[in-house]
Amino acid sequence: MLCVGIDVAKRKHDCCIIDSDALKTVESFTFPNSREGFDMLLSKISELGIPKDKIRVGLEATGHYSSNLAHFISEHDLPLLTFNPLLTNRYKQGFSLRKTKTDKVDACAIAQMIVSGKGSQTYSSSLYHNEEMKSLSRYRSQTMQKCSKLKISVSRLVTILFPELEGLTSSIHLASIYALLKAYPGHEQIAHCSMKRLTHLLSDASQGRFDKSKALEIHQAACRSIGKVSLSASMELVHTITDIEVLKQHIVEIDEKLKEMVDQEESSIIDIPGIGYTLCASILGEVGDFKRFPDVDKLLAYAGMSPSKHDSGDYHSKHNKMEKRGSPYLRKTLYLAARLVAQNVPRFKEYLEKKLSEHKPYKIALSHVAKKLIRLIYRLGISGCPYLA
C-alpha cells in the first residue's frame, strides 16, 4: 500500500509518500498550486509503478484551499481520504513533546494517519455534489445575514431622518415603504411632495393596501417631524435600500437553484411538515452521505449536539452541556427546523410541551426536539423510505 500525505496551502502543497510500513518511499517534496504542480504530483506517484487500487491519498479538509486539488485527484481515479485538521494536530502531538510545526512534518503526519486507518473520510463524487449544495446553502445564509445588517442600517437612518414613520406602519421594511424612502429619503422631501403624487406612489407600491388616508397621515407626520435634514444620511438610505433589493433578488435565485438540487436528491426529508427546500438543502449539504455515520449518535456529535462527558474515578457528572464542536451551520439549521416542525407535527408539538412542562427553558426544550428530529432525519436518510406522518 502506498500512502500519500499532502499538506495543503494557498500557493503550494507539501507531499510525503510512505509505504504501509511507514517507511518513506521518496523524499518529501513541494509542488505549486497550479496545473503544472498537479501534473508533477501525478507524475511522482506514477513513477513508483503502484496500481491505483493500492494507493491512498490523504489531505486535510481545509475548505476552499483543498477543493481544487481534491477534485483533481478524484478525477484521476485515485482513492482520496480527507482528515479533520484537529485530528491530525492531535495525532502529531502524540508522537513528540516538542512544538514542531512545518508543512513537511504535517504532510508526513497525514501519511502516517492513512497507514493507521483512523479518522478519515472517503472523498467521492456524491460528496462533491453535496459540497455544492452545502456551499450554496452557506452562501444563502451569509447573504441573509448581510441583508439583516442592512435592515438595521435602514432603521438607524429612518430614526435620524423621519422617526415618526415607524409608528405609522406595521414595519418600515415593506416594499411600499422602501419605494417611498427611495423616492423621498427624508421628512422634508415627503413634506414638499404633492398629495396626488404621494398617494399614487404608495398605492402602486403597496398594490392598493395604502390609500389616500395613509398618504395623508404620512404627509402630516412629515410636516411635523423632528427628524434631521441630512444629505449624507439620505444618500446612504437610498443606497442601503438598493443593496437590500439586490440581495433579495440574489436570494430568490439561490432558492431556485437549491430547489432544483433538492428535487434531484429525491430525499423524503422534504416531506416532513415544516421543512422547506432551503432547510432541506442545508441539512443534506451539511450531512452529506448519511452512511458515513455508523449510528445516529455520530451524527449528533457531528452537529455538536451530543452531551459532553466528565467522569473520573467515583465522580460522574450529571449536568453535561452540549459539546458544540460540530458544524455550526447544521446545528443552527436543526434548531430552525425543530421550531417549525414542532408547529406543524402534533407529536413534536406534544414533545416540546412535555419538556416545557418539566420546567426546562425554551432553548433547552427545543434542543430536545432537535435531537428527536435528527433521529427521524437519520432514519429517513439511511433507509430512503418515505416520510409517514
C-alpha positions in Angstrom: 0.0 0.0 0.0 1.3 3.5 -0.9 0.2 6.3 1.4 0.4 9.9 0.0 0.0 12.6 2.6 -0.5 16.2 1.4 -0.4 19.4 3.5 -2.5 21.9 1.7 -1.7 25.7 1.5 -2.8 28.6 -0.6 0.1 28.8 -3.2 1.9 25.5 -2.7 1.4 22.0 -1.2 3.9 19.7 0.6 3.8 15.9 -0.1 5.1 12.9 1.8 4.9 9.4 0.3 5.4 6.3 2.5 4.5 2.6 2.3 2.3 0.6 4.6 5.3 0.1 7.0 5.5 3.8 7.4 8.8 3.9 5.5 9.5 6.9 3.2 9.3 5.8 -0.5 10.5 9.1 -1.9 11.9 12.3 -0.3 9.3 14.8 0.7 8.7 17.4 -1.9 6.8 20.6 -2.6 4.7 21.3 -5.6 2.9 24.6 -6.7 -0.9 25.1 -6.6 -1.2 25.0 -10.4 -1.9 22.7 -13.3 1.9 22.0 -13.6 2.1 21.3 -9.9 -0.8 18.8 -10.0 0.7 17.1 -13.0 4.0 16.9 -11.1 2.3 15.1 -8.2 0.6 12.7 -10.6 4.0 12.0 -12.3 5.8 11.3 -9.0 3.1 8.8 -8.0 3.0 7.1 -11.4 6.8 6.7 -11.4 6.5 4.3 -8.4 4.5 1.8 -10.6 1.9 1.0 -8.0 -1.7 0.1 -9.1 -4.2 2.8 -8.3 -6.2 0.5 -6.1 -3.1 0.2 -3.9 -2.7 3.9 -3.4 -4.3 6.1 -0.8 -4.1 9.9 -1.0 -4.9 11.9 2.1 -5.3 15.6 2.9 -6.9 17.9 5.5 -10.4 19.2 4.9 -9.3 22.9 4.7 -12.3 24.3 2.7 -11.5 26.2 -0.5 -7.8 25.7 -0.3 -8.1 21.9 -0.8 -11.2 22.0 -3.1 -9.4 22.1 -6.5 -6.7 19.6 -5.5 -9.3 17.1 -4.1 -11.3 17.4 -7.3 -8.2 16.8 -9.5 -7.2 13.7 -7.5 -10.8 12.3 -7.7 -10.9 12.9 -11.4 -7.8 10.7 -11.9 -9.5 7.8 -10.0 -7.1 7.9 -7.0 -8.7 6.9 -3.7 -8.8 10.1 -1.7 -9.2 10.4 2.1 -9.9 13.7 4.0 -9.0 14.3 7.6 -10.2 16.8 10.2 -7.3 19.3 10.9 -7.9 19.0 14.6 -7.4 15.2 14.5 -4.2 15.5 12.5 -2.8 18.0 15.0 -3.7 15.8 18.0 -2.2 12.8 16.2 1.1 14.7 15.6 1.3 15.8 19.2 1.1 12.2 20.4 4.5 11.4 18.9 6.6 14.3 20.2 6.8 16.6 23.2 8.5 19.2 21.0 6.5 22.1 19.4 7.2 21.3 15.8 5.1 22.8 13.1 6.3 22.7 9.5 4.4 21.8 6.3 6.6 18.8 5.6 6.0 17.4 9.2 2.3 17.9 8.7 2.3 16.0 5.4 4.2 13.1 7.0 1.6 13.0 9.8 -1.2 12.8 7.3 0.5 9.9 5.5 1.0 8.1 8.8 -2.7 8.6 9.7 -3.5 6.9 6.4 -1.5 3.9 7.5 -3.3 3.8 10.8 -6.6 3.9 9.0 -8.3 6.1 11.6 -10.2 9.4 11.4 -10.5 9.5 7.6 -13.5 10.2 5.4 -13.6 8.9 1.8 -14.0 11.6 -0.8 -16.5 10.6 -3.6 -18.4 12.2 -6.5 -21.6 12.2 -4.3 -19.7 14.0 -1.6 -18.6 16.6 -4.3 -22.3 17.1 -5.2 -23.2 17.6 -1.5 -20.3 20.1 -1.2 -22.0 22.1 -4.0 -25.3 22.1 -2.1 -23.5 22.9 1.2 -21.6 25.8 -0.4 -24.8 27.3 -1.9 -26.7 26.9 1.4 -24.0 28.6 3.3 -23.8 31.4 0.7 -27.6 31.9 1.2 -27.1 32.1 5.0 -24.3 34.7 4.6 -26.5 36.7 2.1 -29.4 36.7 4.6 -27.0 38.0 7.3 -25.9 40.8 5.1 -29.5 41.7 4.4 -30.3 41.7 8.1 -27.4 44.1 8.8 -28.5 46.4 6.1 -32.0 46.5 7.5 -30.6 47.5 10.9 -28.9 50.4 9.0 -32.2 51.4 7.4 -33.8 51.5 10.9 -31.0 53.7 12.1 -31.2 56.1 9.2 -35.0 56.4 9.4 -34.7 57.2 13.1 -32.5 60.1 12.1 -34.4 61.4 9.1 -38.1 60.6 9.8 -38.5 58.9 13.3 -42.3 59.2 13.2 -42.6 56.9 10.2 -42.1 53.7 12.3 -45.3 54.4 14.2 -47.4 54.8 11.1 -46.8 51.3 9.6 -46.5 47.7 10.8 -42.9 47.7 9.5 -40.6 50.1 7.7 -39.2 47.1 5.8 -42.2 46.8 3.5 -41.7 47.1 -0.3 -44.1 50.2 -0.3 -42.1 52.0 2.4 -38.9 51.2 0.7 -40.3 52.7 -2.5 -41.4 55.8 -0.6 -37.9 56.2 1.0 -36.0 55.7 -2.2 -38.1 58.4 -3.9 -38.2 60.8 -0.9 -35.4 59.9 1.6 -36.3 62.3 4.4 -39.2 64.0 6.1 -38.5 67.3 4.3 -38.8 65.7 0.8 -42.1 64.0 1.8 -43.5 67.2 3.2 -42.8 69.1 0.0 -44.3 66.3 -2.2 -47.8 66.8 -3.6 -50.5 64.6 -2.1 -51.5 63.3 -5.5 -48.0 62.0 -6.3 -47.6 60.6 -2.8 -50.9 58.8 -2.9 -50.2 57.3 -6.3 -46.7 56.1 -5.3 -47.9 54.4 -2.1 -51.0 52.8 -3.8 -48.9 51.4 -6.6 -46.1 50.1 -4.4 -48.5 48.5 -1.8 -50.8 47.1 -4.5 -53.7 49.2 -3.2 -53.3 48.5 0.5 -52.2 52.1 1.3 -54.9 54.5 0.2 -55.2 58.3 0.3 -55.8 58.4 4.1 -52.5 56.7 4.8 -50.7 59.0 2.4 -52.3 62.0 4.2 -51.2 60.6 7.6 -47.6 60.2 6.5 -47.6 63.6 4.8 -48.9 65.3 8.0 -46.4 63.5 10.2 -43.6 64.6 7.8 -44.6 68.2 8.1 -44.4 68.0 12.0 -41.3 65.7 12.1 -38.4 66.3 14.4 -36.1 64.5 12.0 -32.8 65.8 10.9 -32.3 67.1 7.3 -29.1 65.4 6.2 -27.9 64.9 2.6 -25.4 62.2 3.6 -27.9 60.2 5.6 -30.5 60.5 2.8 -27.9 59.3 0.2 -26.9 56.4 2.5 -30.5 55.4 3.0 -31.2 55.2 -0.8 -28.0 53.2 -1.4 -28.8 50.8 1.5 -32.3 50.1 0.3 -31.0 49.5 -3.2 -28.4 47.0 -1.8 -31.2 45.2 0.1 -33.3 44.8 -3.0 -30.3 43.4 -4.9 -29.6 40.9 -2.2 -33.2 39.8 -2.1 -33.1 39.1 -5.8 -29.9 37.1 -5.2 -31.7 35.1 -2.5 -34.6 34.3 -4.9 -32.1 33.0 -7.5 -30.3 30.9 -4.8 -33.6 29.4 -3.6 -34.5 28.4 -7.2 -31.2 26.6 -7.6 -31.5 24.9 -4.2 -34.9 23.7 -5.1 -33.5 22.0 -8.2 -30.8 20.3 -6.2 -33.2 19.0 -3.6 -35.5 17.7 -6.3 -32.6 15.8 -7.8 -31.8 14.2 -4.5 -35.4 12.8 -4.1 -35.0 12.8 -0.4 -38.1 12.2 1.8 -36.8 14.7 4.4 -38.5 17.4 2.3 -41.9 15.7 3.1 -41.6 16.4 6.8 -44.1 19.3 7.6 -42.2 22.5 8.4 -39.0 21.6 6.5 -38.9 23.6 3.2 -36.5 23.4 0.4 -33.8 25.8 1.9 -33.8 23.9 5.2 -33.7 20.5 3.5 -30.8 21.7 1.2 -28.8 22.9 4.2 -29.4 19.6 6.1 -28.4 17.4 3.1 -25.4 19.6 2.2 -24.0 19.7 5.7 -24.6 15.9 6.5 -23.5 14.6 3.1 -23.7 10.9 2.8 -25.7 9.5 5.8 -23.9 6.2 5.5 -20.7 7.7 6.7 -22.3 7.9 10.2 -22.4 4.4 11.7 -25.2 5.4 14.1 -27.3 8.5 14.9 -25.1 9.4 17.9 -22.2 10.0 15.5 -24.5 12.4 13.6 -25.5 14.1 16.8 -21.8 14.6 17.6 -21.1 16.0 14.1 -23.9 18.5 14.7 -22.3 19.4 18.0 -25.4 18.4 19.9 -24.1 15.4 21.9 -23.5 16.0 25.6 -20.0 16.3 26.9 -18.8 13.7 29.4 -16.7 14.2 32.5 -16.2 11.0 34.6 -13.1 10.5 36.8 -12.8 7.8 39.5 -16.0 7.9 41.5 -17.1 11.2 40.1 -19.8 11.2 37.4 -21.1 14.5 36.1 -24.8 14.8 35.8 -25.4 18.2 34.2 -23.5 17.9 30.9 -23.6 20.7 28.3 -23.6 20.2 24.6 -20.2 20.0 23.1 -20.9 22.4 20.2 -17.9 21.2 18.3 -19.6 20.1 15.1 -20.9 22.1 12.2 -22.5 25.4 13.5 -24.4 25.7 10.2 -26.0 22.2 10.7 -26.8 23.0 14.4 -28.5 26.3 13.5 -30.5 24.7 10.7 -31.7 21.9 13.0 -32.8 24.4 15.6 -34.8 26.3 13.0 -36.2 23.1 11.6 -37.2 21.8 15.1 -39.1 25.0 15.8 -41.1 24.8 12.6 -41.7 21.1 12.8 -43.0 21.5 16.3 -45.5 23.9 14.9 -46.7 21.5 12.2 -46.3 18.0 13.5 -48.5 17.1 16.5 -46.1 14.5 18.1 -43.3 17.0 18.0 -45.5 19.7 19.4 -46.5 17.4 22.3 -42.9 16.5 22.9 -41.9 20.2 23.1 -44.8 20.9 25.5 -43.8 17.9 27.6 -40.2 19.3 28.0 -41.6 22.8 28.8 -43.9 21.3 31.5 -40.7 19.8 33.1 -39.7 23.5 33.7 -36.9 23.4 31.1 -36.0 26.7 29.4 -37.4 27.1 25.9 -34.0 26.7 24.2 -33.2 23.6 26.2 -36.6 22.1 25.4 -36.1 23.0 21.7 -32.7 21.2 21.7 -34.5 18.0 22.8 -36.9 18.4 19.9 -34.0 19.0 17.5 -32.4 15.7 18.8 -35.7 13.9 18.2 -35.8 15.4 14.7 -32.2 14.3 14.0 -33.2 10.7 14.7 -36.1 10.9 12.3 -33.9 12.5 9.6 -31.2 9.9 10.1 -33.7 7.1 9.7 -35.1 8.6 6.5 -31.6 9.3 5.1 -30.3 5.8 5.8 -33.4 3.8 4.7 -34.6 6.1 1.9 -38.1 5.3 3.0 -40.9 7.9 2.5 -42.0 10.0 5.4 -45.1 8.8 7.2 -47.0 11.2 9.4 
